[in-house]
Amino acid sequence: MTSRTAKSTARPTPVAALHIGSGDPVLLLHGFLLSPHCWEQVAQRMSAHCEVYAPAFAGHWGGPKVEGWAMDVYALADQIEDQLDELGWRTCHIAGNSLGGWVGLELARRGRARTLTTIAAAGGWASPSLSQVRIGLKFASMIPFIEIGKRLGGVAINNALVQQVAAMLVTKHTGAFARRDRATLLTAVLHCDAMIALLLG
């Protein structure tokens, strides 16, 4: 497990988990394709009153390797439960965004949540369903662009136009999205090995 504060070097580096502060245990779960970096500012603010843990999901930048050709939310919840056990956290406050919200809901179902806050939680659709297929196709349409980005590497990550497009996809107020954070977001997306496995799962 890697600890990291909100300050970072100019070049983003993978983080297995943010783990800072002391007090009530708080688990922060990132969204699909992202990494614990997206919680850095929140974790720093909360660390004065809480022990904050924000892990990388399996197959995501900084997280454990994906085993097998498919993965689902239950496997991700198993991974996080194992980490909670290692921390000695029987229960904790949980906040999750998108995929992280879905995993948070599963952890709450398993009795691991003291409280749960979800932000645009994924899931909630019938399986199979039109919504499930539509969302899967939306993410699948990104695969060619991600593959091109992987080949371009730093050229794509540090390109102002690419960063602006990425910012527009994730926030309404792009001016509040710092250039360093845009580069980190793009790096996380380009290093997510679980994309196809989760779409298949």
Steps between C-alpha positions, in 0.01 A plus 500: 500500500631842408428812701483835328405852598320748277829650374656326203779532251441652157495155344211284626598171662276202580359473850376173649310694766480835672507440876521807722358655815352365820152475647186341360578258214395629157526298179505692169438302181588642158311468174550278196835558320619735778734462798535613864647827371150636442448503879825679594350838593202343679726261693730781604209709631344208687828375650488752784198316645493158331723211405455501124567202275459527122618184320550433129263240359646188341601564141503875550812717515687405819273206582564125495505320164175359362471123522308339212320648200196645681442689824190626676399723789493203739867421433587866563301494825690184604829683438395800709363278778837326525667840533253610768580182692873577473433845644291350780192693387190291563287796383576847370343802338500448122482748213518386140472653157358315197649148513619583851142578599388162368774322696401709803142378468623141490719556807201652682293194407772290663475704821830689465359857488427723798374756252501505121516793258488432127565748222345399166521133598518249217285188498134496589402369159345164421737248345476464206335832413512776242659737756776250572574451128487876430750582777725212397504623140574856616814385680592252224496790250791653696729199445649615164581845645655344810714269285622798296572688824705207631718511189544876524573485875615833644418681176130428555507544878663844486316633193287802597220413253479138616496620861219746424288229334560269800403780738177564308407132534525502879404849620284797412752747643816416308679810629501350850671184370876560538734398219691261730172328591404472133831330425448262793148415381626421150786293640256296709273436200791391280626264772167332580540134401156404634289685245416209272485251791242715681297560184491124442419437866 
